Amino acid sequence: MKREKGGIWQLPLLRGKVKSAEVRRPEMLLGYLIGPFGGLLSSGIFTSFLNQYFTDVLQIAPAFLSGLQLISTLFIIAANFVVGQLIEHTRTLVGKARPWILLSALTVSVTSLLMFIIPFEGLAKMVWVAVAYNLYYSIALPIYNTANSTLVPVSTRNSSQRAVLASFTNIAGLGVMGVGSMIFPVLVANVLKTSRIRWLLVMAGVAVFSALTVFLQYRFTRERVTEELQKTAEKTIDSTPSVKKQLAAVAREKWWWITIVFYIAFQWSGALKNGSMAYYCQWVADSTGIAGGWGTVQTVFAVLGAIPMAAAAVVVVPLANRFGKREVVLVGMVVGTAGGVIAGLGGGALIPTAIGVAIKCLGSSPAAYLVLAMLADVIDHIEGESKIRTDGLTMSVYSSVMVAATPVMNAVFMAILSIVGYSAPAQEAAVQTVQNQTTRLAISASYIWVETAAYAVCAVLMAFWNVEKQNRTKK
C-alpha cells in the first residue's frame, strides 16, 4: 500500500475521528476497548466452546481435531509474520496498521461464520471445517490481531498513556473470554445444545457486531508515532527496517526474549485452561443440586474469576506507574500461583475451587493488562539501542503467540482426550455419559495445574525483567 495524497482515505466515511495530539477518552473507549472487544469476540467464544461444538454438535473425532489444529498452527505462525511485514511496509495517510483494521471488519466477521454453515456431511464436512477453520485462524485473525497489537506502540510515545491503552486492549481481550466462559455456558447448556441452526443464528449476530465495532476502531484510532516518523523523515531512526535487521536487533536483546518467553507461558497455559474449562465443569466439578447443572457451574467460576480482574483493572496501571510493571506483575504471578494450588486441592468441590480460581485470576490481572505495554517498552529500548523500530517483527511474534495459543493447546487437549478415552455425549443425553477417572484427572490437570506451574515460571522470569529502569535512566 503506497502512501497517497488523497484516494479512498479522504472519503468522509474513512476519515479518522481522532485529531488531538493527546490520547483522549473516545479513543480509549472506542479504539482500544469496544473495537477490540468486537474484533476478538468470536475468538473468545471459540476458545471456550469451539472444541465442544466440534466434538458434541458436529460429532467430529478428537483425533482429527488434534491433527487439524496442530497442522494449522504452521499456517497461523507463517501468516502472522507475513502480515507483520505487510503492516511494516504499508504507507497510507491513515498509518500502517489502521488500513488492516479496516479490512478486518470484513474478514473477521465473514470467516468467523463459515464454521457454522455446514452444507455437507461425512468426509466433505471435515474438509469444509478444515478450510473454514484456516480461513479464520490462518488469515482473518492474524490480520486483525497483528494490526490491533501494533496500534499500541505506534499510538503515542507517552509511556503512561500507552499503558492505559494497553490495559484497555487487554481488558477487551479478557472481556471476550468472559463472554465465552460466563454467558455462553448457559446458552450452550440450556438453549443451543446440539442444534446447528441455533449455533448458526447466534454466531451470525456475533459476526454483525464484530464488523460494526471493528469499523469503529478504525475510525477512532490514530498512529501518532507513525505520523511523526513520516513527517520528519527522520534519518537516525529506521522506521521500516528489513526482517534481517529486526531479527538482529531483537536477537541480542535479553529483555525481548524474557518478555516473549513470559508471554508464551502465560498465554498458552491460559489457552489450555480455557479450552478445557467446559469439560472440567461438565465432568469434574460437583454440580449436584445446582439449577442449570454444569453450565451454571462454569458461569459461577467465570464470574468469580472476572470480578477480581475487573476490580484490578482500576488499580493495575496506577500501581504500575508508581512501583513499576515488573514489581506489580511479579507479585501478581506469585498470588496467581497460590490461587492455582488452592483450586487444584479443591478436587472439584465448588467452594474451594471457585475461591482458588478467583485468587488465581486476581494474580493474573497485572500481566494480562500490562504485557502489551511491556513489549512497547522493549521496542522503545531497542529503538534507543539499535536506532530501528521493530514493531513489525515484535508484534508478529506477539500475535503469533496469541493466535496460535488456542489451536496449539486445543490440539494438545484433543490429543489428551483421545489418549485417555474421552466419551462424546449422545446428542440428547449429555448428562448420561460417564467419563473414566483417568479422563477426569487429565481434564483437571489441563484446567488448573498446567497454568499454575506456568505462573510460577513467569514469576521467576519477571525477577530478571528490568527494561523500565534502563529506559528511565536514558531519559
BELZIGI-V480709 format. One record per residue. N is the residue number from 1. RES is the residue in three letters. SS is DSSP state (~ for helix, > for strand, _ for the rest). PSI is psi in whole degrees, -180 to 180 (NA if undefined). NEAR is the number of other ideal C-beta (glycine too) atoms within 8 Angstrom. Layout:
BEGIN
n: (N;N)
res: (RES;RES)
ss: (SS;SS)
psi: (PSI;PSI)
near: (NEAR;NEAR)
END
This chain:
BEGIN
n: (1;2;3;4;5;6;7;8;9;10;11;12;13;14;15;16;17;18;19;20;21;22;23;24;25;26;27;28;29;30;31;32;33;34;35;36;37;38;39;40;41;42;43;44;45;46;47;48;49;50;51;52;53;54;55;56;57;58;59;60;61;62;63;64;65;66;67;68;69;70;71;72;73;74;75;76;77;78;79;80;81;82;83;84;85;86;87;88;89;90;91;92;93;94;95;96;97;98;99;100;101;102;103;104;105;106;107;108;109;110;111;112;113;114;115;116;117;118;119;120;121;122;123;124;125;126;127;128;129;130;131;132;133;134;135;136;137;138;139;140;141;142;143;144;145;146;147;148;149;150;151;152;153;154;155;156;157;158;159;160;161;162;163;164;165;166;167;168;169;170;171;172;173;174;175;176;177;178;179;180;181;182;183;184;185;186;187;188;189;190;191;192;193;194;195;196;197;198;199;200;201;202;203;204;205;206;207;208;209;210;211;212;213;214;215;216;217;218;219;220;221;222;223;224;225;226;227;228;229;230;231;232;233;234;235;236;237;238;239;240;241;242;243;244;245;246;247;248;249;250;251;252;253;254;255;256;257;258;259;260;261;262;263;264;265;266;267;268;269;270;271;272;273;274;275;276;277;278;279;280;281;282;283;284;285;286;287;288;289;290;291;292;293;294;295;296;297;298;299;300;301;302;303;304;305;306;307;308;309;310;311;312;313;314;315;316;317;318;319;320;321;322;323;324;325;326;327;328;329;330;331;332;333;334;335;336;337;338;339;340;341;342;343;344;345;346;347;348;349;350;351;352;353;354;355;356;357;358;359;360;361;362;363;364;365;366;367;368;369;370;371;372;373;374;375;376;377;378;379;380;381;382;383;384;385;386;387;388;389;390;391;392;393;394;395;396;397;398;399;400;401;402;403;404;405;406;407;408;409;410;411;412;413;414;415;416;417;418;419;420;421;422;423;424;425;426;427;428;429;430;431;432;433;434;435;436;437;438;439;440;441;442;443;444;445;446;447;448;449;450;451;452;453;454;455;456;457;458;459;460;461;462;463;464;465;466;467;468;469;470;471;472;473;474;475)
res: (MET;LYS;ARG;GLU;LYS;GLY;GLY;ILE;TRP;GLN;LEU;PRO;LEU;LEU;ARG;GLY;LYS;VAL;LYS;SER;ALA;GLU;VAL;ARG;ARG;PRO;GLU;MET;LEU;LEU;GLY;TYR;LEU;ILE;GLY;PRO;PHE;GLY;GLY;LEU;LEU;SER;SER;GLY;ILE;PHE;THR;SER;PHE;LEU;ASN;GLN;TYR;PHE;THR;ASP;VAL;LEU;GLN;ILE;ALA;PRO;ALA;PHE;LEU;SER;GLY;LEU;GLN;LEU;ILE;SER;THR;LEU;PHE;ILE;ILE;ALA;ALA;ASN;PHE;VAL;VAL;GLY;GLN;LEU;ILE;GLU;HIS;THR;ARG;THR;LEU;VAL;GLY;LYS;ALA;ARG;PRO;TRP;ILE;LEU;LEU;SER;ALA;LEU;THR;VAL;SER;VAL;THR;SER;LEU;LEU;MET;PHE;ILE;ILE;PRO;PHE;GLU;GLY;LEU;ALA;LYS;MET;VAL;TRP;VAL;ALA;VAL;ALA;TYR;ASN;LEU;TYR;TYR;SER;ILE;ALA;LEU;PRO;ILE;TYR;ASN;THR;ALA;ASN;SER;THR;LEU;VAL;PRO;VAL;SER;THR;ARG;ASN;SER;SER;GLN;ARG;ALA;VAL;LEU;ALA;SER;PHE;THR;ASN;ILE;ALA;GLY;LEU;GLY;VAL;MET;GLY;VAL;GLY;SER;MET;ILE;PHE;PRO;VAL;LEU;VAL;ALA;ASN;VAL;LEU;LYS;THR;SER;ARG;ILE;ARG;TRP;LEU;LEU;VAL;MET;ALA;GLY;VAL;ALA;VAL;PHE;SER;ALA;LEU;THR;VAL;PHE;LEU;GLN;TYR;ARG;PHE;THR;ARG;GLU;ARG;VAL;THR;GLU;GLU;LEU;GLN;LYS;THR;ALA;GLU;LYS;THR;ILE;ASP;SER;THR;PRO;SER;VAL;LYS;LYS;GLN;LEU;ALA;ALA;VAL;ALA;ARG;GLU;LYS;TRP;TRP;TRP;ILE;THR;ILE;VAL;PHE;TYR;ILE;ALA;PHE;GLN;TRP;SER;GLY;ALA;LEU;LYS;ASN;GLY;SER;MET;ALA;TYR;TYR;CYS;GLN;TRP;VAL;ALA;ASP;SER;THR;GLY;ILE;ALA;GLY;GLY;TRP;GLY;THR;VAL;GLN;THR;VAL;PHE;ALA;VAL;LEU;GLY;ALA;ILE;PRO;MET;ALA;ALA;ALA;ALA;VAL;VAL;VAL;VAL;PRO;LEU;ALA;ASN;ARG;PHE;GLY;LYS;ARG;GLU;VAL;VAL;LEU;VAL;GLY;MET;VAL;VAL;GLY;THR;ALA;GLY;GLY;VAL;ILE;ALA;GLY;LEU;GLY;GLY;GLY;ALA;LEU;ILE;PRO;THR;ALA;ILE;GLY;VAL;ALA;ILE;LYS;CYS;LEU;GLY;SER;SER;PRO;ALA;ALA;TYR;LEU;VAL;LEU;ALA;MET;LEU;ALA;ASP;VAL;ILE;ASP;HIS;ILE;GLU;GLY;GLU;SER;LYS;ILE;ARG;THR;ASP;GLY;LEU;THR;MET;SER;VAL;TYR;SER;SER;VAL;MET;VAL;ALA;ALA;THR;PRO;VAL;MET;ASN;ALA;VAL;PHE;MET;ALA;ILE;LEU;SER;ILE;VAL;GLY;TYR;SER;ALA;PRO;ALA;GLN;GLU;ALA;ALA;VAL;GLN;THR;VAL;GLN;ASN;GLN;THR;THR;ARG;LEU;ALA;ILE;SER;ALA;SER;TYR;ILE;TRP;VAL;GLU;THR;ALA;ALA;TYR;ALA;VAL;CYS;ALA;VAL;LEU;MET;ALA;PHE;TRP;ASN;VAL;GLU;LYS;GLN;ASN;ARG;THR;LYS;LYS)
ss: (_;_;_;_;_;_;~;~;~;~;_;~;~;~;_;_;_;_;_;_;_;_;_;_;~;~;~;~;~;~;~;~;~;~;~;~;~;~;~;~;~;~;~;~;~;~;~;~;~;~;~;~;~;~;~;~;~;_;_;_;_;~;~;~;~;~;~;~;~;~;~;~;~;~;~;~;~;~;~;~;~;~;~;~;~;~;~;~;_;_;_;_;_;_;_;_;_;~;~;~;~;~;~;~;~;~;~;~;~;~;~;~;~;~;_;_;_;_;_;_;_;~;~;~;~;~;~;~;~;~;~;~;~;~;~;~;~;~;~;~;~;~;~;~;~;~;~;~;~;~;~;~;~;~;~;_;_;_;~;~;~;~;~;~;~;~;~;~;~;~;~;~;~;~;~;~;~;~;~;~;~;~;~;~;~;~;~;~;~;~;~;~;_;_;_;~;~;~;~;~;~;~;~;~;~;~;~;~;~;~;~;~;~;~;~;~;~;~;~;_;_;_;_;~;~;~;~;~;~;~;~;~;_;_;_;_;_;>;_;_;_;_;~;~;~;~;~;~;~;~;~;_;_;~;~;~;~;~;~;~;~;~;~;~;~;~;~;~;~;~;~;~;~;~;~;~;~;~;~;~;~;~;~;_;_;_;_;_;_;_;_;_;~;~;~;~;~;~;~;~;~;~;~;~;~;~;~;~;~;~;~;~;~;~;~;~;~;~;~;~;~;~;~;_;~;~;~;~;~;~;~;~;~;~;~;~;~;~;~;~;~;~;~;~;~;_;_;_;_;~;~;~;~;~;~;~;~;~;~;~;~;~;~;~;~;~;~;~;~;~;~;~;~;~;~;~;~;~;~;~;~;~;~;~;~;~;_;>;_;_;~;~;~;~;~;~;~;~;~;~;~;~;~;~;~;~;~;~;~;~;~;~;~;~;~;~;~;~;~;~;_;_;_;_;_;_;_;_;_;~;~;~;_;_;_;_;~;~;~;~;~;~;~;~;~;~;~;~;~;~;~;~;~;~;~;~;~;~;~;~;~;~;_;_;_;_;~;~;~;~;~;~;~;~;_)
psi: (115;147;135;159;-26;-109;-161;-25;-12;-2;140;-39;-23;1;137;149;-13;119;-18;151;-27;152;126;175;-47;-38;-43;-49;-47;-38;-29;2;-65;-43;-56;-32;-48;-40;-31;3;-48;-38;-41;-40;-43;-38;-39;-33;-2;-41;-47;-36;-43;-47;-41;-28;-51;-10;47;138;138;-34;-42;-42;-38;-46;-43;-50;-34;-44;-39;-27;-36;-44;-37;-48;-44;-42;-40;-39;-38;-47;-39;-41;-32;-43;-43;-31;15;132;106;170;-22;8;-167;-25;-34;-35;-34;-28;-45;-46;-36;-24;-32;-51;-42;-45;-43;-49;-27;-19;-21;-32;-8;0;99;94;-5;170;173;-142;-38;-34;-43;-37;-44;-46;-43;-44;-47;-40;-44;-30;-37;-56;-27;-11;-64;-50;-41;-40;-50;-48;-39;-44;-43;-43;-36;-26;-36;-55;-24;1;-39;157;-5;110;-39;-45;-37;-37;-39;-45;-41;-40;-45;-43;-42;-29;-41;-44;-40;-33;-42;-32;-35;-41;-44;-31;-13;-50;-44;-34;-42;-42;-45;-46;-31;-18;-59;-47;-121;22;115;-39;-35;-42;-44;-45;-43;-44;-26;-40;-40;-40;-44;-44;-42;-45;-44;-45;-35;-36;-40;-39;-43;-44;-31;40;163;137;84;-38;-42;-45;-41;-48;-34;-40;-41;-15;46;128;-21;-19;123;104;-13;61;159;164;-38;-44;-41;-43;-42;-39;-44;-29;-32;6;108;-35;-27;-46;-41;-44;-42;-45;-42;-47;-37;-49;-44;-48;-42;-36;-36;-36;-39;-42;-48;-40;-24;-4;-47;-39;-40;-47;-32;-37;-15;-49;147;110;20;126;9;124;133;-7;-142;-28;-40;-39;-44;-39;-41;-48;-43;-42;-45;-24;-34;-34;-53;-32;-38;-42;-39;-26;-29;-30;-15;-50;-47;-41;-40;-38;-30;-47;-17;147;-42;-49;-44;-44;-40;-49;-41;-42;-36;-44;-42;-38;-43;-42;-39;-38;-43;-45;-42;-40;-15;-23;23;-12;137;-51;-55;-36;-44;-40;-45;-40;-42;-44;-41;-42;-37;-44;-29;-16;-42;-44;-42;-40;-26;-9;-37;-37;-34;-43;-39;-39;-40;-41;-43;-40;-44;-38;-42;-34;-43;-7;30;154;133;29;-47;-53;-46;-44;-23;-44;-46;-48;-38;-44;-43;-50;-38;-18;-47;-53;-38;-50;-27;-39;-43;-45;-41;-38;-41;-47;-38;-40;-42;-2;44;137;111;137;152;156;-40;20;47;-37;-13;-15;141;130;149;167;-36;-41;-43;-41;-40;-41;-41;-44;-41;-38;-35;-55;-34;-45;-37;-45;-38;-38;-37;-41;-42;-37;-42;-43;-40;-23;-21;3;113;26;-32;-45;-40;-42;-41;-37;-39;-38;NA)
near: (6;5;7;8;4;5;7;5;11;8;7;4;4;10;9;11;7;11;4;7;3;7;11;8;5;10;14;13;10;13;14;16;13;11;18;14;12;15;15;14;13;13;10;15;15;11;13;15;12;12;12;11;11;11;13;10;11;10;7;11;7;13;9;9;15;14;9;12;14;11;8;14;12;7;11;16;10;8;12;17;11;9;15;16;12;9;16;11;9;12;8;13;8;9;12;14;15;15;12;15;18;11;9;14;14;8;12;18;13;10;12;15;12;11;11;10;8;9;4;8;4;6;5;8;12;10;9;11;14;10;9;12;12;11;11;15;15;11;12;14;13;17;15;16;13;16;15;14;13;15;17;14;14;13;14;10;8;8;11;8;11;15;14;11;15;15;14;13;16;13;11;15;12;11;10;14;12;12;12;15;15;12;9;12;17;12;10;13;11;8;7;9;9;8;8;10;6;10;12;11;8;10;13;10;8;12;13;9;10;16;13;10;13;18;10;13;18;14;10;13;16;9;14;11;11;12;10;10;12;10;6;6;6;8;4;4;10;8;10;6;10;5;7;6;10;14;9;9;14;13;6;5;12;6;11;11;9;11;13;11;9;14;12;9;12;15;11;13;14;11;14;15;13;13;14;12;14;14;13;14;15;9;10;11;12;6;11;4;3;9;4;9;10;13;13;14;13;14;14;10;15;13;9;13;13;12;9;13;14;7;9;12;11;5;8;14;12;7;10;14;7;6;6;9;14;10;8;14;14;11;9;14;16;10;11;16;14;10;16;15;10;13;16;11;8;13;6;8;8;11;7;12;14;12;12;17;13;13;15;18;15;15;16;15;14;16;13;12;14;18;14;12;15;13;14;13;13;14;13;12;13;14;12;7;8;7;7;13;12;13;12;14;15;15;15;14;11;13;15;13;13;10;13;12;12;15;13;13;13;15;15;10;13;14;12;10;12;11;7;10;7;9;8;8;10;7;6;6;8;9;6;7;10;5;9;8;5;8;14;11;8;12;14;13;9;15;13;14;9;11;14;15;9;12;17;10;9;14;12;8;12;12;7;8;13;8;11;10;8;9;13;7;6;6;4)
END
